[in-house]
Amino acid sequence: MNEANEKEKNIVEQILEVIEELRPFINMDGGDIEFVRFDEEEKTVYVRLMGACAMCMSQDSTLEHGLLEAISEKVPEVQHIINVPL
């Protein structure tokens, strides 16, 4: 594995750690979250909100002010987060 692939793998592992830390809070509201992918070039995490979160009117706020802030705090390479609907 080359150095670039190793770096991206490490970034994805860190993103997954943050998602797992936040999952119980999302589950308490009847929702869930699935990691889809990380695009290093776009500095974007793609996730899928499910359950109650999939149709929630506060979805954008959850993404921007909850998930993105938490992820980018631990993984500064992440600058955007996008929900990929089912």
Summary of the structure (lengths in Angstrom):
residues: 86
radius of gyration: 12.7
end to end distance: 32.0
largest distance: 42.0
contacts: 242
relative contact order: 0.20
helix: 52%
strand: 24%
